[in-house]
């Protein structure tokens, strides 16, 4: 398992792929929470997203790195979820990892 602090950054070649994976993981978790009628704050969402990405967030530094990214891209994930829901008439398939 990779530490979150070792994950690609904006300077890395794999950044766009990693960012897309983070957004997809957030979208999956948010969709599940919608189906359950629940919500998560950024910290809870970070805890849910980390294992889906294979990231270790056991230290405060690693948690903070991923939490900052989750907060930054969460609006993008919300937009993906909204658009998917609209495109499918309020229905969307949930792929659980």
N, CA, C and O atoms as CSV, one atom per row, in Angstrom:
chain,resi,resn,atom,element,x,y,z
A,1,UNK,N,N,0.858,-1.178,0.000
A,1,UNK,CA,C,0.000,0.000,0.000
A,1,UNK,C,C,0.901,1.236,0.000
A,1,UNK,O,O,1.844,1.335,0.785
A,2,UNK,N,N,0.598,2.151,-0.872
A,2,UNK,CA,C,1.390,3.373,-1.000
A,2,UNK,C,C,0.902,4.413,0.008
A,2,UNK,O,O,-0.298,4.547,0.249
A,3,UNK,N,N,1.838,5.136,0.584
A,3,UNK,CA,C,1.477,6.238,1.473
A,3,UNK,C,C,0.908,7.376,0.623
A,3,UNK,O,O,1.358,7.609,-0.499
A,4,UNK,N,N,-0.066,8.067,1.159
A,4,UNK,CA,C,-0.690,9.164,0.418
A,4,UNK,C,C,0.332,10.240,0.065
A,4,UNK,O,O,0.219,10.882,-0.980
A,5,UNK,N,N,1.314,10.440,0.916
A,5,UNK,CA,C,2.328,11.463,0.637
A,5,UNK,C,C,3.237,11.074,-0.530
A,5,UNK,O,O,3.971,11.913,-1.052
A,6,UNK,N,N,3.190,9.801,-0.941
A,6,UNK,CA,C,3.987,9.337,-2.071
A,6,UNK,C,C,3.183,9.295,-3.374
A,6,UNK,O,O,3.726,8.957,-4.426
A,7,UNK,N,N,1.915,9.632,-3.308
A,7,UNK,CA,C,1.049,9.607,-4.492
A,7,UNK,C,C,1.492,10.693,-5.478
A,7,UNK,O,O,2.162,11.651,-5.091
A,8,UNK,N,N,1.116,10.542,-6.747
A,8,UNK,CA,C,1.494,11.548,-7.745
A,8,UNK,C,C,1.024,12.949,-7.358
A,8,UNK,O,O,-0.033,13.124,-6.752
A,9,UNK,N,N,1.816,13.914,-7.714
A,9,UNK,CA,C,1.461,15.325,-7.501
A,9,UNK,C,C,1.290,15.981,-8.860
A,9,UNK,O,O,1.499,15.348,-9.895
A,10,UNK,N,N,0.916,17.228,-8.854
A,10,UNK,CA,C,0.647,17.944,-10.103
A,10,UNK,C,C,1.876,17.995,-11.020
A,10,UNK,O,O,1.740,18.195,-12.227
A,11,UNK,N,N,3.042,17.819,-10.464
A,11,UNK,CA,C,4.272,17.851,-11.269
A,11,UNK,C,C,4.586,16.514,-11.941
A,11,UNK,O,O,5.435,16.451,-12.830
A,12,UNK,N,N,3.904,15.445,-11.519
A,12,UNK,CA,C,4.175,14.113,-12.040
A,12,UNK,C,C,3.400,13.827,-13.328
A,12,UNK,O,O,2.329,14.385,-13.569
A,13,UNK,N,N,3.974,12.943,-14.146
A,13,UNK,CA,C,3.325,12.557,-15.398
A,13,UNK,C,C,2.000,11.849,-15.165
A,13,UNK,O,O,1.086,11.961,-15.982
A,14,UNK,N,N,1.887,11.121,-14.060
A,14,UNK,CA,C,0.672,10.353,-13.758
A,14,UNK,C,C,-0.397,11.167,-13.028
A,14,UNK,O,O,-1.409,10.614,-12.596
A,15,UNK,N,N,-0.183,12.452,-12.891
A,15,UNK,CA,C,-1.099,13.285,-12.115
A,15,UNK,C,C,-2.530,13.219,-12.635
A,15,UNK,O,O,-3.452,12.999,-11.850
A,16,UNK,N,N,-2.738,13.402,-13.927
A,16,UNK,CA,C,-4.109,13.432,-14.454
A,16,UNK,C,C,-4.832,12.110,-14.228
A,16,UNK,O,O,-6.018,12.096,-13.900
A,17,UNK,N,N,-4.123,11.007,-14.401
A,17,UNK,CA,C,-4.719,9.689,-14.166
A,17,UNK,C,C,-5.072,9.530,-12.680
A,17,UNK,O,O,-6.162,9.065,-12.346
A,18,UNK,N,N,-4.163,9.909,-11.808
A,18,UNK,CA,C,-4.406,9.794,-10.373
A,18,UNK,C,C,-5.564,10.691,-9.942
A,18,UNK,O,O,-6.433,10.270,-9.179
A,19,UNK,N,N,-5.568,11.908,-10.427
A,19,UNK,CA,C,-6.648,12.852,-10.096
A,19,UNK,C,C,-7.993,12.272,-10.531
A,19,UNK,O,O,-8.971,12.356,-9.787
A,20,UNK,N,N,-8.052,11.687,-11.724
A,20,UNK,CA,C,-9.287,11.076,-12.215
A,20,UNK,C,C,-9.709,9.907,-11.325
A,20,UNK,O,O,-10.901,9.709,-11.090
A,21,UNK,N,N,-8.751,9.138,-10.832
A,21,UNK,CA,C,-9.064,8.028,-9.926
A,21,UNK,C,C,-9.633,8.545,-8.610
A,21,UNK,O,O,-10.564,7.960,-8.056
A,22,UNK,N,N,-9.077,9.629,-8.117
A,22,UNK,CA,C,-9.575,10.223,-6.866
A,22,UNK,C,C,-11.010,10.709,-7.074
A,22,UNK,O,O,-11.878,10.469,-6.234
A,23,UNK,N,N,-11.254,11.385,-8.180
A,23,UNK,CA,C,-12.602,11.890,-8.469
A,23,UNK,C,C,-13.585,10.733,-8.605
A,23,UNK,O,O,-14.703,10.806,-8.096
A,24,UNK,N,N,-13.180,9.677,-9.281
A,24,UNK,CA,C,-14.058,8.506,-9.441
A,24,UNK,C,C,-14.356,7.854,-8.092
A,24,UNK,O,O,-15.490,7.449,-7.838
A,25,UNK,N,N,-13.359,7.752,-7.235
A,25,UNK,CA,C,-13.563,7.159,-5.904
A,25,UNK,C,C,-14.507,8.018,-5.077
A,25,UNK,O,O,-15.393,7.496,-4.400
A,26,UNK,N,N,-14.324,9.327,-5.128
A,26,UNK,CA,C,-15.212,10.236,-4.399
A,26,UNK,C,C,-16.636,10.092,-4.930
A,26,UNK,O,O,-17.588,10.031,-4.151
A,27,UNK,N,N,-16.781,10.038,-6.246
A,27,UNK,CA,C,-18.105,9.906,-6.862
A,27,UNK,C,C,-18.787,8.623,-6.404
A,27,UNK,O,O,-19.976,8.633,-6.084
A,28,UNK,N,N,-18.045,7.518,-6.369
A,28,UNK,CA,C,-18.615,6.246,-5.904
A,28,UNK,C,C,-19.093,6.336,-4.461
A,28,UNK,O,O,-20.191,5.888,-4.132
A,29,UNK,N,N,-18.268,6.913,-3.613
A,29,UNK,CA,C,-18.635,7.036,-2.193
A,29,UNK,C,C,-19.832,7.962,-2.034
A,29,UNK,O,O,-20.753,7.658,-1.276
A,30,UNK,N,N,-19.828,9.082,-2.736
A,30,UNK,CA,C,-20.943,10.035,-2.646
A,30,UNK,C,C,-22.248,9.386,-3.138
A,30,UNK,O,O,-23.307,9.602,-2.549
A,31,UNK,N,N,-22.172,8.596,-4.213
A,31,UNK,CA,C,-23.362,7.913,-4.731
A,31,UNK,C,C,-23.891,6.923,-3.696
A,31,UNK,O,O,-25.099,6.843,-3.473
A,32,UNK,N,N,-23.004,6.181,-3.072
A,32,UNK,CA,C,-23.411,5.242,-2.037
A,32,UNK,C,C,-24.075,5.982,-0.872
A,32,UNK,O,O,-25.106,5.549,-0.356
A,33,UNK,N,N,-23.478,7.087,-0.471
A,33,UNK,CA,C,-24.045,7.861,0.636
A,33,UNK,C,C,-25.430,8.389,0.268
A,33,UNK,O,O,-26.330,8.405,1.107
A,34,UNK,N,N,-25.605,8.821,-0.984
A,34,UNK,CA,C,-26.928,9.293,-1.432
A,34,UNK,C,C,-27.953,8.171,-1.329
A,34,UNK,O,O,-29.072,8.381,-0.862
A,35,UNK,N,N,-27.562,6.979,-1.770
A,35,UNK,CA,C,-28.483,5.845,-1.728
A,35,UNK,C,C,-28.852,5.479,-0.291
A,35,UNK,O,O,-29.966,5.032,-0.021
A,36,UNK,N,N,-27.911,5.671,0.617
A,36,UNK,CA,C,-28.158,5.355,2.026
A,36,UNK,C,C,-28.820,6.512,2.777
A,36,UNK,O,O,-29.190,6.374,3.943
A,37,UNK,N,N,-28.966,7.655,2.096
A,37,UNK,CA,C,-29.550,8.825,2.738
A,37,UNK,C,C,-28.646,9.438,3.781
A,37,UNK,O,O,-29.116,10.013,4.763
A,38,UNK,N,N,-27.350,9.318,3.569
A,38,UNK,CA,C,-26.371,9.840,4.527
A,38,UNK,C,C,-25.412,10.777,3.813
A,38,UNK,O,O,-25.452,10.913,2.590
A,39,UNK,N,N,-24.560,11.413,4.582
A,39,UNK,CA,C,-23.526,12.266,3.998
A,39,UNK,C,C,-22.272,12.153,4.860
A,39,UNK,O,O,-22.315,11.706,6.006
A,40,UNK,N,N,-21.172,12.568,4.276
A,40,UNK,CA,C,-19.886,12.538,4.969
A,40,UNK,C,C,-19.236,13.905,4.909
A,40,UNK,O,O,-19.385,14.627,3.923
A,41,UNK,N,N,-18.520,14.262,5.955
A,41,UNK,CA,C,-17.702,15.463,5.883
A,41,UNK,C,C,-16.420,15.091,5.132
A,41,UNK,O,O,-16.220,13.930,4.775
A,42,UNK,N,N,-15.575,16.055,4.901
A,42,UNK,CA,C,-14.353,15.816,4.124
A,42,UNK,C,C,-13.444,14.780,4.775
A,42,UNK,O,O,-12.813,13.982,4.081
A,43,UNK,N,N,-13.374,14.790,6.095
A,43,UNK,CA,C,-12.521,13.828,6.779
A,43,UNK,C,C,-13.054,12.406,6.628
A,43,UNK,O,O,-12.288,11.475,6.380
A,44,UNK,N,N,-14.354,12.242,6.777
A,44,UNK,CA,C,-14.955,10.929,6.592
A,44,UNK,C,C,-14.807,10.439,5.166
A,44,UNK,O,O,-14.534,9.264,4.922
A,45,UNK,N,N,-14.991,11.356,4.225
A,45,UNK,CA,C,-14.830,11.005,2.817
A,45,UNK,C,C,-13.391,10.581,2.528
A,45,UNK,O,O,-13.159,9.635,1.774
A,46,UNK,N,N,-12.438,11.273,3.120
A,46,UNK,CA,C,-11.024,10.910,2.955
A,46,UNK,C,C,-10.780,9.490,3.451
A,46,UNK,O,O,-10.078,8.718,2.799
A,47,UNK,N,N,-11.348,9.144,4.589
A,47,UNK,CA,C,-11.190,7.792,5.139
A,47,UNK,C,C,-11.811,6.737,4.234
A,47,UNK,O,O,-11.286,5.628,4.132
A,48,UNK,N,N,-12.909,7.060,3.581
A,48,UNK,CA,C,-13.564,6.119,2.681
A,48,UNK,C,C,-12.829,5.983,1.347
A,48,UNK,O,O,-12.787,4.900,0.763
A,49,UNK,N,N,-12.259,7.073,0.878
A,49,UNK,CA,C,-11.598,7.087,-0.431
A,49,UNK,C,C,-10.223,6.412,-0.381
A,49,UNK,O,O,-9.828,5.750,-1.341
A,50,UNK,N,N,-9.509,6.568,0.700
A,50,UNK,CA,C,-8.134,6.059,0.802
A,50,UNK,C,C,-8.004,4.577,0.442
A,50,UNK,O,O,-7.171,4.239,-0.399
A,51,UNK,N,N,-8.791,3.682,1.043
A,51,UNK,CA,C,-8.623,2.266,0.692
A,51,UNK,C,C,-9.017,1.953,-0.750
A,51,UNK,O,O,-8.467,1.031,-1.354
A,52,UNK,N,N,-9.955,2.705,-1.304
A,52,UNK,CA,C,-10.352,2.496,-2.703
A,52,UNK,C,C,-9.207,2.825,-3.656
A,52,UNK,O,O,-9.121,2.292,-4.762
A,53,UNK,N,N,-8.332,3.718,-3.195
A,53,UNK,CA,C,-7.177,4.118,-4.007
A,53,UNK,C,C,-5.918,3.346,-3.628
A,53,UNK,O,O,-4.872,3.510,-4.256
A,54,UNK,N,N,-6.018,2.515,-2.611
A,54,UNK,CA,C,-4.853,1.774,-2.141
A,54,UNK,C,C,-3.836,2.659,-1.454
A,54,UNK,O,O,-2.630,2.426,-1.541
A,55,UNK,N,N,-4.338,3.692,-0.761
A,55,UNK,CA,C,-3.453,4.646,-0.090
A,55,UNK,C,C,-3.509,4.476,1.418
A,55,UNK,O,O,-4.575,4.275,1.999
A,56,UNK,N,N,-2.351,4.558,2.033
A,56,UNK,CA,C,-2.223,4.501,3.482
A,56,UNK,C,C,-2.288,5.927,4.031
A,56,UNK,O,O,-1.496,6.786,3.644
A,57,UNK,N,N,-3.223,6.166,4.922
A,57,UNK,CA,C,-3.359,7.486,5.548
A,57,UNK,C,C,-3.255,7.362,7.065
A,57,UNK,O,O,-3.946,8.062,7.804
A,58,UNK,N,N,-2.383,6.463,7.519
A,58,UNK,CA,C,-2.279,6.195,8.953
A,58,UNK,C,C,-1.516,7.257,9.730
A,58,UNK,O,O,-1.592,7.292,10.958
A,59,UNK,N,N,-0.786,8.120,9.040
A,59,UNK,CA,C,-0.102,9.211,9.744
A,59,UNK,C,C,-0.841,10.515,9.464
A,59,UNK,O,O,-1.492,10.644,8.427
A,60,UNK,N,N,-0.750,11.471,10.361
A,60,UNK,CA,C,-1.411,12.764,10.122
A,60,UNK,C,C,-0.952,13.424,8.813
A,60,UNK,O,O,-1.764,14.022,8.107
A,61,UNK,N,N,0.318,13.321,8.493
A,61,UNK,CA,C,0.823,13.942,7.264
A,61,UNK,C,C,0.192,13.300,6.029
A,61,UNK,O,O,-0.215,14.001,5.103
A,62,UNK,N,N,0.110,11.968,6.016
A,62,UNK,CA,C,-0.498,11.282,4.878
A,62,UNK,C,C,-1.987,11.596,4.782
A,62,UNK,O,O,-2.510,11.822,3.691
A,63,UNK,N,N,-2.666,11.607,5.925
A,63,UNK,CA,C,-4.089,11.935,5.919
A,63,UNK,C,C,-4.309,13.341,5.380
A,63,UNK,O,O,-5.202,13.563,4.562
A,64,UNK,N,N,-3.493,14.293,5.837
A,64,UNK,CA,C,-3.649,15.685,5.404
A,64,UNK,C,C,-3.450,15.849,3.902
A,64,UNK,O,O,-4.154,16.626,3.257
A,65,UNK,N,N,-2.485,15.114,3.347
A,65,UNK,CA,C,-2.230,15.205,1.901
A,65,UNK,C,C,-3.468,14.783,1.119
A,65,UNK,O,O,-3.904,15.486,0.208
A,66,UNK,N,N,-4.030,13.638,1.479
A,66,UNK,CA,C,-5.213,13.164,0.758
A,66,UNK,C,C,-6.430,14.026,1.064
A,66,UNK,O,O,-7.238,14.290,0.173
A,67,UNK,N,N,-6.570,14.463,2.292
A,67,UNK,CA,C,-7.718,15.304,2.660
A,67,UNK,C,C,-7.727,16.608,1.856
A,67,UNK,O,O,-8.788,17.071,1.437
A,68,UNK,N,N,-6.569,17.188,1.646
A,68,UNK,CA,C,-6.497,18.416,0.847
A,68,UNK,C,C,-6.943,18.163,-0.586
A,68,UNK,O,O,-7.659,18.976,-1.171
A,69,UNK,N,N,-6.518,17.034,-1.152
A,69,UNK,CA,C,-6.916,16.704,-2.510
A,69,UNK,C,C,-8.412,16.410,-2.583
A,69,UNK,O,O,-9.087,16.838,-3.520
A,70,UNK,N,N,-8.925,15.688,-1.604
A,70,UNK,CA,C,-10.358,15.384,-1.572
A,70,UNK,C,C,-11.169,16.678,-1.524
A,70,UNK,O,O,-12.149,16.823,-2.255
A,71,UNK,N,N,-10.768,17.613,-0.673
A,71,UNK,CA,C,-11.487,18.896,-0.589
A,71,UNK,C,C,-11.403,19.659,-1.906
A,71,UNK,O,O,-12.364,20.314,-2.308
A,72,UNK,N,N,-10.270,19.576,-2.568
A,72,UNK,CA,C,-10.081,20.333,-3.814
A,72,UNK,C,C,-10.912,19.780,-4.965
A,72,UNK,O,O,-11.440,20.552,-5.765
A,73,UNK,N,N,-11.038,18.462,-5.065
A,73,UNK,CA,C,-11.728,17.888,-6.226
A,73,UNK,C,C,-13.153,17.418,-5.922
A,73,UNK,O,O,-13.845,16.949,-6.825
A,74,UNK,N,N,-13.597,17.532,-4.689
A,74,UNK,CA,C,-14.955,17.105,-4.353
A,74,UNK,C,C,-16.022,17.811,-5.190
A,74,UNK,O,O,-16.980,17.157,-5.601
A,75,UNK,N,N,-15.903,19.115,-5.463
A,75,UNK,CA,C,-16.905,19.756,-6.329
A,75,UNK,C,C,-16.967,19.134,-7.733
A,75,UNK,O,O,-18.041,19.065,-8.330
A,76,UNK,N,N,-15.838,18.689,-8.254
A,76,UNK,CA,C,-15.825,18.032,-9.560
A,76,UNK,C,C,-16.584,16.709,-9.472
A,76,UNK,O,O,-17.364,16.379,-10.365
A,77,UNK,N,N,-16.360,15.962,-8.411
A,77,UNK,CA,C,-17.065,14.693,-8.223
A,77,UNK,C,C,-18.569,14.933,-8.087
A,77,UNK,O,O,-19.367,14.166,-8.626
A,78,UNK,N,N,-18.959,15.982,-7.375
A,78,UNK,CA,C,-20.388,16.314,-7.251
A,78,UNK,C,C,-20.991,16.597,-8.615
A,78,UNK,O,O,-22.106,16.165,-8.907
A,79,UNK,N,N,-20.261,17.316,-9.447
A,79,UNK,CA,C,-20.749,17.628,-10.794
A,79,UNK,C,C,-20.880,16.360,-11.626
A,79,UNK,O,O,-21.872,16.189,-12.334
A,80,UNK,N,N,-19.887,15.459,-11.551
A,80,UNK,CA,C,-19.979,14.179,-12.279
A,80,UNK,C,C,-21.216,13.408,-11.831
A,80,UNK,O,O,-21.950,12.865,-12.657
A,81,UNK,N,N,-21.438,13.364,-10.543
A,81,UNK,CA,C,-22.576,12.641,-9.995
A,81,UNK,C,C,-23.889,13.272,-10.452
A,81,UNK,O,O,-24.816,12.564,-10.844
A,82,UNK,N,N,-23.968,14.580,-10.404
A,82,UNK,CA,C,-25.184,15.286,-10.838
A,82,UNK,C,C,-25.470,15.018,-12.309
A,82,UNK,O,O,-26.601,14.709,-12.682
A,83,UNK,N,N,-24.437,15.139,-13.144
A,83,UNK,CA,C,-24.616,14.930,-14.587
A,83,UNK,C,C,-24.993,13.486,-14.896
A,83,UNK,O,O,-25.856,13.238,-15.738
A,84,UNK,N,N,-24.362,12.544,-14.229
A,84,UNK,CA,C,-24.681,11.132,-14.458
A,84,UNK,C,C,-26.126,10.847,-14.076
A,84,UNK,O,O,-26.845,10.147,-14.789
A,85,UNK,N,N,-26.530,11.388,-12.965
A,85,UNK,CA,C,-27.897,11.195,-12.496
A,85,UNK,C,C,-28.890,11.803,-13.489
A,85,UNK,O,O,-29.909,11.183,-13.795
A,86,UNK,N,N,-28.609,12.998,-13.993
A,86,UNK,CA,C,-29.466,13.659,-14.979
A,86,UNK,C,C,-29.545,12.864,-16.273
A,86,UNK,O,O,-30.626,12.664,-16.826
A,87,UNK,N,N,-28.386,12.413,-16.752
A,87,UNK,CA,C,-28.330,11.678,-18.012
A,87,UNK,C,C,-29.097,10.365,-17.948
A,87,UNK,O,O,-29.611,9.896,-18.963
A,88,UNK,N,N,-29.177,9.776,-16.774
A,88,UNK,CA,C,-29.838,8.486,-16.639
A,88,UNK,C,C,-31.206,8.614,-15.971
A,88,UNK,O,O,-31.718,7.652,-15.399
A,89,UNK,N,N,-31.783,9.794,-16.049
A,89,UNK,CA,C,-33.128,10.001,-15.537
A,89,UNK,C,C,-33.274,9.772,-14.050
A,89,UNK,O,O,-34.299,9.268,-13.588
A,90,UNK,N,N,-32.250,10.143,-13.297
A,90,UNK,CA,C,-32.314,10.000,-11.850
A,90,UNK,C,C,-31.800,8.661,-11.367
A,90,UNK,O,O,-31.698,8.428,-10.162
A,91,UNK,N,N,-31.478,7.786,-12.292
A,91,UNK,CA,C,-30.967,6.458,-11.925
A,91,UNK,C,C,-29.515,6.356,-12.349
A,91,UNK,O,O,-29.139,6.842,-13.415
A,92,UNK,N,N,-28.725,5.745,-11.544
A,92,UNK,CA,C,-27.337,5.498,-11.927
A,92,UNK,C,C,-26.884,4.197,-11.301
A,92,UNK,O,O,-27.333,3.805,-10.224
A,93,UNK,N,N,-25.981,3.540,-12.009
A,93,UNK,CA,C,-25.466,2.277,-11.471
A,93,UNK,C,C,-24.333,2.594,-10.518
A,93,UNK,O,O,-23.560,3.524,-10.744
A,94,UNK,N,N,-24.240,1.833,-9.473
A,94,UNK,CA,C,-23.212,2.027,-8.465
A,94,UNK,C,C,-22.240,0.865,-8.537
A,94,UNK,O,O,-22.614,-0.287,-8.319
A,95,UNK,N,N,-21.001,1.176,-8.841
A,95,UNK,CA,C,-19.975,0.157,-8.897
A,95,UNK,C,C,-19.188,0.191,-7.600
A,95,UNK,O,O,-18.435,1.130,-7.340
A,96,UNK,N,N,-19.366,-0.822,-6.806
A,96,UNK,CA,C,-18.661,-0.867,-5.526
A,96,UNK,C,C,-17.325,-1.551,-5.703
A,96,UNK,O,O,-17.225,-2.604,-6.333
A,97,UNK,N,N,-16.304,-0.941,-5.142
A,97,UNK,CA,C,-14.957,-1.513,-5.234
A,97,UNK,C,C,-14.711,-2.471,-4.103
A,97,UNK,O,O,-13.630,-3.053,-4.011
